[in-house]
Amino acid sequence: MPDQTGPSATDTPLEKTLQVLIPDLKAKRRLGWAVAAVVSVTTFGLTALLLLDVFKGDLPWTIVLPTIGVFSVIEINRRVARSQQALILPHLVKTVDLTYTSNAKTFLDALPERLLPRARSRKAEDWISGTVGGRPMDMAEVKIETAGKNSRTLFRGLVLHFQNAAPMPAFFLAVERQTKGWLMFSGWIKVNDLVRVDTITGRSGETYGIWLSRAGASQQQHPALPAVLDVLTNLETRIGSDARLFSATSTGEEMHIALAHKRDLFHFGGLFASQDKITSGIRDAFDDLNVPLRIFSALLD
């Protein structure tokens, strides 16, 4: 007979959180649909009335009003998703003994300048902080774009900051193609004031440049540096995530790690998401919360 004494799948902190909050998630979706229905009926109803009066110079409004209706529904969908995320994320973060703040501007402003590409549009949200393994840490989702008419995303993913558990070498590591410019221009990440001491290829096939300060490059290499770089450039094989190392920097006492991700993290819900899809998105978000735990484990090992 199966063991009846062990905890069931519904006894986990995540499942208990879902059971409590699912009704509220559904209520936010229903409210969103109600507002979307009112907006749709209003805009398209006005359009129909204008069509009856089309020869009196109101033709442009028969185009403008439906467009307003469509964009309004898109915005309502975004707001419903964000309200569902704002409801769930603090509870998810609490299950792993961390704290949550939606606005991460302070976190972004405190990041080392060279860690991420230089660009006009810099956004950060979902700031998560606390202690892991007795060491303070925080992380946030960051997006860097060139902005403008043909905006290009230079980085999207998770940035982690933590105190080193043991003395580590000071260094800078980044995806090599991000540091290469054209002719007299530098790359998206500035390394002109550093000395490149090595190039390393991770298991994913990505090539990374290793830089030290000019003073550090002239000194004997820290004995721990090769081991630390090996762990960092092979993180994706150890953390079990879709994340890929983008850059990392260490002052010796603290470290910042930028992990690029193809999808928006901690994002789920909305008008058009089924209950199964929302639940799946919440579980993905919970798994993303455990990424720093796996990184700490890899570095400590």
C-alpha positions, 0 to 999 in steps of 0.5 A: 500500500502507498505511504499515507504518512508523507506530505501530498503534493497539495501540502507544499507551500506553493500548492497551499498558496495557490489554493488560497489565492485562486479565487481572488485570481479568478475575481480579478479576471472576471472584473477585467472582462466586465470592464473590457465588455463595457469598453467594447460595447461602448466604442463599437456601439458609437461606431455603429451610430456614426456609420449611420451618419457617415455622409456628414463628415464623421468617417474618421471616427468610425476608424478611430473609435474601434482602434481605441477599443482594441487598444483599451482591451490590450491595456486592460489585459496588461493591467489584469495580469499585473494585478494578478502578479502583484497578488501572487508574487509577495506570497511566492517570495514569502514561501522561500523566506524572502521579501518582495517589492514591485518597483526595483529602480533603487536596485537598478541605480545601484548596479555597477555601470559596466555590468549591463549594456549602456542604453537610454531605456533601463527598466527594473521590476520585481525586486526580491531580497533577503538572506540565502545561506546566511548571506544577504542577497537581492535580485530583480528583473531588468530590461535594457533597450536602445529606445527610439523608433527601431528599439532593440532589446540589449538585455532582458533577464535576472540580475543578482547581487550577493555578498561572497561567502568566501574571499574571491578574486576581483574580475569582470566577465561578459559575453565577448560580442557585447564588448566588441565595437566597430572601428573607433566605437566601443561595444555595448559594454565598456571595457576600454579601461580594463585588461583582457587576460583570457577568453573562455567558452562555456558549455552553451557555446557562448564565448566570454571575455575575462577582464581585470583592472590594470593593477590586478592584471600585473599581479599574480592571478588569484588561485581561485579565479579559474574555478570561479570562472568555470562555475560561472560560464557553465551555470546553465548546466547547473541551475536547470533553467533557461537562463544564460550567463550574460555578465558577472563582476566581483569586487572580492567582497560582493558579486553581481551576476546578470542572467539573460532570459528569453521570456519575461520572468514572473509574468503570468495571467491576464484576460486571455490566460486559462486557469491552467496557463496561469497555474503553470506560469505561477509554478514557473515563477516559483522555479525562477525564485530558486535560481539564486539558491542553485547559483549559491550552491554551485559557487559554494561547491 
